[in-house]
Amino acid sequence: MSKVNILESREEIAKLDKSNMLGSIEALADQVKHAWEETQKLSFSYPEEIRNVVVVGMGGSALGADVFKNIFMDTLAVPFEVYNGYDLPAYANKNTLVILSSYSGTTEEVINCVDQTIEKQTQIAIITAGGELKKIAEENNYPAYFIDPVHNPSNQPRMALGYALIGLFGLMNTAGITHISQEDIDQIITTILRTSENLGVETPQDNNQAKLLAFSSIERRPVFLGSEFLKGGLHVAANQWNENAKMFADFKVIPEINHHLLEGLKFPKSNALNHFFVFFNSELYQDRNQKRMKITQQVVEQNEIETISVELVSETKLTQVFELITLMSYAGFYLSMLERLDPSPIPFVDMFKEELKK
């Protein structure tokens, strides 16, 4: 079967996609709806005033926090940081809400921070689907959102973003940090469903932006560019393409890259053959950043590197993030099909973890 046809045949896709990652992608709206319904049952009191928030998580379990931080960076009344490592920041204290996030509940970097939260007398909340972290939450009666991943058939943490992100929304609401509404959630669900209609297996390549992006990225290194509130969504896209398509994808953020990367495009000469830049444009960016996006694309093209523009069209910053995530989830999955790969297994990560245990 040709590379084009495999993307339009669920039967052929299923032969490669043994863990049903496509099912997880198609269920993102269901994850959001389910997680929101569950978080509405949460009711916690926090003993001290919360003056800053630290989320500790790795890989897919940290993606939701990065998305959250960048969506709400211009409205959050307290500092919000994401830590990817073994240690809490020195400033963490009784007025710090530490959220320990691990889908499996066994991530060693996250577990390592449990004792530190006790030593520093921080406030604690937990997001997990099970494992040791769930046990810790239950034994200590910590505020927690326990993920019931019925809409994540692949069981890959990176594909449970709807649960992780909306779970975080719920915990932030209970802490009084945010006031995310049912209307916000309804808009997210509508955006995901509307975007998915044009990206599914049954939509032909010529009318399917996700399939076109996948074909454009074959044997090249894609670089995703955006700005402001989309930074977390770009991180999700790169993460999923790394693990699902086994692709050395990366993301860059404007305006920061305008101060160094533009001079780094000239060499090696193979850049023009090996790279492919995807610009995510939004009318919700500040005017100066919209101008920067256009000029940056001109500079990339002057270095003979191919580019493509993706115009995000939903109405709010929140929905545009989910529009981007939906598009890039499908595109990365389709790329794995073109490469004839089962996207779920992560053999090098698994091998690394086993070696680390020795």
N, C-alpha and C positions, 0 to 999 in steps of 0.2 A: 504494500500500500504506500502511496506517495506521502511526502511530508505534509502536503496540503490536506489531503483527505483525512489523515488521522485526527486532526483537530475538529472534524465535523462528524465523527463517529464515536458515540458513547461506547459502543462495543469494543472498538480498538483501544480507546483510552483506558477502559477498565482492565485490559490485559497488562498495561504498565502500571496503572494507578491502583496497586493492590490494597492499599490502606484507605482508599476513597478520600484522598485529599480534596478532590473536586467537590465531594459532598460537604466538606467543611467550608470551602469557599462559598458554595451556594447557600449555606446556612448562616451566613454572617448576620443577616437581618433577624433570623430566629434567635441567634445568640444574644443580640442586643435586647430583643423583646423579653426573652427568658430571664436574662440577668437583671434587667430593670424591675421586672415583677418580683424577683427574689430580694433585691436590695430595698424595695419598698417595705419589706417586713423587718428591716434592721432598725433597732432603736438602742443607742448607746449613750452613756454619759461619760464625759471625760473629766477627770478630777482637777485638772489645772488648765489655765488659759493656754491655747495653742498659738505659739508665736512663730513656729516654722514647722515645715513638714519635710521628712526625708523618706524616700522610698528606696528600699534595698531590693534589688532584683538583678537577674542575669538573663541575657538572651531574650527569648520570647516573653519571659515573665516580667521584663522591664519595659517592653515596648509600649504598653498601655500608659505607663507613667510618663514616658517621653512625649507621647502624643498629647496627654493631658497638659503637661507643663507648657507646651508650645501653643496650644489652643488658647489657654487662659492666662498667658503670661502678662497680658495688658490689663487684667481685671483682678488677679489674685492679690489679696490684701496682706498675705504673709509669704515669706520666701518658701519656695518649693524646689527641692533638689532630688535628683536621681543618682544613687550611688551603685556602681557596678564593681563590687569588691568585697573584701573580707572585713573591713572596718567601718565603723561609724565615724562621722566627722567629730572633731574635738569639741565643737560647740554644742553638740547634742546634750540636752538636759531635760528637766522635768516639764519644760514648756515646749519640747519637741515631740511631735507625733511621728513615730517611726512606723512605717508600714512595711512589713516583711512580705515579699511577694515571690512565691514559687509554685508553679503549677503542679509539679510533682510532689512538692513538700519535702524534698530531700536535697535541694541545691546547697552544696557545702558552704559557699560564700554567705548565703543567707542564714543558714543555721548557725554559722560562726558568730553572727551578730546578735543572736538571742541573749547570750550572757552579757554582752555589752549594753544592751538596752536595760538590763536589770542593774548593772553596775552604775550606769549613768542616770538611773531612775527616770528614764524617758517614758512617755506614754506609748502604747503599743497597739497596733491593729494588724490583721493578717489577711492575706488573700492567697488561697491555695485550694487544690482539689483533693488533697489527701496527704499521706506520708507523715513524717515526723512533725512537720509544722502544724498540721491539723491537730495532732495529738497534743502539742504544746498549747495551742489555742484553747482546746477543750479543757485541759487540766487546769489552766489558769484563768479561764473565763475571760479571755481577751476578746475585744471587739473583732469580729471576723466576718468575711464573706467567703463561704465555702462553695467553690465552683462545682456545679453538677453538670458535667460537660455532655449532655445528651445530644447537643447539636454540633459536636466536634468529632465526627466519626473517625477521622485520621488519628485522633488523640495526640496530635503534635502541639506543644505549648504555643508555638508561633502562630498556629491557626485557631487559637482560642481567644483572639484579640477582642472580640465582642464581649466575652465574659470578663476578661481582665480589665478592660477599659471601663465598662459600665459598672463593674464591681467597685472600681476606684471612684467613679462618679458617686456611687451610693455612699461609700465611706466618707468622702469629702462633704457630702450633704449632711450626714449625721454629725460631722464635726463643725458644721456651720461655716466651712471654708467656701463652699459654692452653694448655689441655689439652682441646680439644674432641674428643669421642669419636664412634665409629661409631654408638653408641646415640643421641647427640644428633642426628646427621644423619638417622637412620632416623625419629626422632620428627618432624623437620621435614618430611620427605617424606610421611609418613602424614598430617600435618596439612594440607598443601597439597592432597593428593588428596581427603581427606575434605571439606574446605571447597569444593573445586571441584565436587564432585558435585552440590552444591545451587545452584550459580551458573551452570552452563553454559547454552548457548543452548537446549537442549531442556527446561530447567526453566521452567515457566510463571511469568509475572510475580508472581502471587499468592503463590507459594512461593519466590520468588527475591529475596533481600535486595539483591543487586547491582542488579537491574533496578528495584526500588522506590526505591533511593537515586538512581539515574540520573533517574527521572521526577521525584523530589522536588526535584532540583537545576536543572531547566530554568528558564532566565531568572532564576536567583538566584545569589548568591555564597555558595558553601558554605564554612563554617569548621569545621575538624576539631579536636576537643579531646580531649586525653588527658594522661597523666602518666608520669613516671619512665621506665621501660624502653621505652615505646612512642613516645618522641619521634622517634627515627629513622624508624620506620614511618610516622608522621604526615607527616614530611618527604617520604618516598617518595610517599605518596598525593597530597600537594599538587603535587609536581613532575610526576607523571604526569597529573594532571588539568589542570595548566597546559598541558602540551605535547600531550597526546593529545586532550583535549576542548576545548582552546583556551579554557579556563575560568579566570577569576580566582578560583581557590581559594586558601585560606590555612590555616595550622594554628597553634594556640596550645597552650601547655603550662601545666598546673596544677602547683604553686601560684602560679607567677610572675604569671599574669594576674589573680589575685585581688587584686593590689596596685595595679592601675591600670585594667584594661579594663572592669571592672564599671561604672565611671562614664562610660565612653565609648560606651555602647550607646544612649543617649537620642537623640542627634542624629547625622546628620540624621534627620528623621522618616521618611524613606524606608527606614531600616534594617528596619523591620517587613515591608516588601514585598520588599526586595531581598536579604535575608540568610536563611541557613538553617544552623543549628548541628547538627553531628553529634558526640555524646558517646560516646567509646569507653570503656566501663566494664570494670573487671577486679577480681576478688577478690584478685589478686596485688599490687595497689597497697597501700601503707601505709594503715592505717585512717584516718588523718587526711585523706589524699588522696581516699579513697573518699567521705568525708563532704563534702569540698570539691567533688567532682564533682556531687553531688546538689544542694548549695546553689547552685552556679554555674548549674546548669540552671534552677533556680527563678528566679534573677535574670534570666537571659536571657528566660524566658517572661513574667516580669513586665513586660519591655520590649516585649511583644507580638511577639517574634521566635520563629518556629517552631523547634522542636528535635526531634531523634530520638535514641534511645539504641540503641547497638549493644553487646550483651553478648558479650564474648569468653569462650570456654568451654574452650579447650584447656588443658592441665595446667601448662605451664611458661612462663616469660617468653619463652624462645626461640621456642616454638611459637606463642604468642599474637602475636608480631611478624609471623610468616609468615601467620598467620590473617588479620590486619589487611591485610597487603600483598596477599594473594590476593583478598580481598573488594574492596578499593579498585581493584585493577587491572581487574577485571571491570567494576565500576561505572563507572569513568572511561571505559572503552572503550564501554560501552553508551550512555553520555551522548553520545559522539561520533557514534554511529549515529543517535541521536535528533535530533542537530543536522545530520544528513546531511553529515558530514565524514569524509574519509579521515584517520585519526588520526596516521599516520606522518610526513607532510611537516611541516617546521617552517620555513615560508618567511621569517618575520621574523628568526628566528635566523640562517638562511643569508644573508639580505640583510645583516644586521648584520656578520657575519664578512667578507663581501665588501667592505663599506665600510671595515672596519677595516684591510684589507690595502692600501688605496689610500694 
